[in-house]
Amino acid sequence: VMNLPPPGTMRWTAWQKAAVVRAVRDGLLDAGEVRRHYLLSEEELAGWQADFDRSGIAGLQQKSLRQRRRRANHR
């Protein structure tokens, strides 16, 4: 089993996000299961996958979708 973050993780490292993306792609976890397990939206998981495809670990080092939304709503 991969070294996956614990359920309910709220602060994510790029390496943790990559582990989740890889687990889904390798068929170890279903995307729906991952979203429920980690309280992620479909959009957020898809964003991680796209960022990983585009730039690898470096792409996952960006602020989370939730953090970007919060910042945009406070302006």
Stockholm file with secondary structure:
# STOCKHOLM 1.0

chainA/1-75         VMNLPPPGTMRWTAWQKAAVVRAVRDGLLDAGEVRRHYLLSEEELAGWQADFDRSGIAGLQQKSLRQRRRRANHR
#=GR chainA/1-75 SS CCCCCCTTCCSCCHHHHHHHHHHHHTTSSCHHHHHHHHTCCHHHHHHHHHHHHHHGGGGGGSCCHHHHHHHHHTC
#=GC SS_cons        CCCCCCTTCCSCCHHHHHHHHHHHHTTSSCHHHHHHHHTCCHHHHHHHHHHHHHHGGGGGGSCCHHHHHHHHHTC
//
